[in-house]
Amino acid sequence: MQTLPPTSSAPELSPTAARIVVSPDSAAEGAVITLTGSGFAAGEQVRIVFNGTYGNMIDLCDVTAGSDGGFAAQIKVPDDSVNSDQPQSFEARGLESQSRADTPFHITG
């Protein structure tokens, strides 16, 4: 009888996995928030998108990741035009590496 090694219940995340953080995590339309990201390819263009209600995706801007794969951007909260409890989020996509990360966000009234 052969014994297999134990398997872990969840895979370990790569330390270079794409990640973004928004501060603050809720604000009114038109407010300026800070979006920071890491884990993208050095020097690559990263597209910032707002995923609004009812599948409304709004391309906001492209930023360039630094030599460490990170970025920081000041973003104006877009007009989602719908006051809803549906989930909203910011997303960052590496245009070369296809790395992707998102973080929840809520537009306040």
C-alpha positions in Angstrom: 0.0 0.0 0.0 1.4 3.4 -1.0 0.9 6.4 1.3 0.5 9.8 -0.3 1.8 12.9 1.4 -0.8 15.1 3.0 -2.3 17.9 0.9 -2.9 21.4 2.1 -6.5 22.6 2.0 -5.6 25.9 0.2 -2.8 26.8 -2.1 -0.2 29.3 -0.9 -0.4 32.6 -2.6 2.6 33.8 -4.4 4.3 36.7 -2.7 4.2 38.4 -6.1 0.5 38.0 -6.7 -1.2 41.2 -7.8 -2.9 43.1 -5.0 -4.6 46.5 -4.7 -5.8 48.5 -1.7 -8.2 51.5 -1.8 -8.2 54.1 0.9 -10.8 55.0 2.0 -12.9 51.9 1.1 -16.1 54.1 0.6 -16.6 57.6 -0.5 -19.1 59.8 -2.4 -19.1 60.3 -6.2 -16.4 62.8 -7.2 -14.3 62.2 -4.1 -10.6 61.5 -4.6 -9.3 58.2 -3.3 -5.9 56.5 -3.3 -5.4 53.2 -5.0 -2.1 51.4 -4.4 -1.1 48.2 -6.1 1.8 45.6 -6.1 2.7 42.4 -7.8 2.6 43.7 -11.4 5.4 43.4 -13.9 8.0 46.1 -13.7 7.3 49.0 -16.0 4.0 47.5 -17.3 0.8 49.5 -18.0 -1.9 48.7 -15.5 -5.5 49.6 -16.3 -7.7 50.8 -13.5 -11.4 50.0 -13.9 -14.4 50.6 -11.7 -16.9 47.8 -11.6 -20.2 49.4 -10.8 -23.7 48.3 -10.3 -25.5 46.0 -12.8 -22.2 45.1 -14.6 -21.4 48.8 -15.4 -17.6 48.8 -16.0 -15.9 52.2 -16.3 -12.3 52.4 -17.5 -10.7 55.1 -15.4 -7.0 55.4 -16.4 -3.8 53.5 -17.1 -0.8 53.8 -14.8 2.8 52.5 -15.1 4.0 50.1 -12.5 7.4 51.0 -11.0 10.6 48.8 -11.1 9.2 47.0 -8.0 5.9 46.2 -9.8 3.9 48.7 -7.6 2.0 51.8 -8.2 0.0 54.5 -6.4 -2.7 56.6 -8.1 -5.2 59.3 -7.1 -8.5 58.3 -8.6 -11.8 60.3 -8.7 -14.8 58.2 -7.7 -16.9 57.8 -10.8 -20.6 58.6 -11.2 -22.1 55.1 -11.1 -25.6 56.7 -11.6 -27.3 54.1 -9.5 -27.8 54.1 -5.7 -27.8 50.4 -5.0 -26.6 47.8 -2.5 -25.0 45.8 -5.3 -21.3 45.1 -5.0 -18.9 47.7 -6.4 -15.1 47.4 -6.8 -11.9 48.8 -8.2 -9.9 46.5 -10.4 -6.4 46.7 -11.7 -5.3 44.6 -14.8 -1.7 44.3 -16.0 -1.9 44.8 -19.8 1.2 42.6 -20.4 1.3 40.1 -17.6 -2.5 39.8 -17.4 -2.2 40.0 -13.6 -5.4 41.1 -12.0 -6.6 42.2 -8.6 -9.7 43.9 -7.3 -10.9 45.3 -4.0 -14.4 46.1 -2.8 -15.6 49.7 -2.7 -18.9 51.4 -1.9 -20.2 54.7 -3.2 -21.9 56.6 -0.5 -24.9 58.8 -0.9 
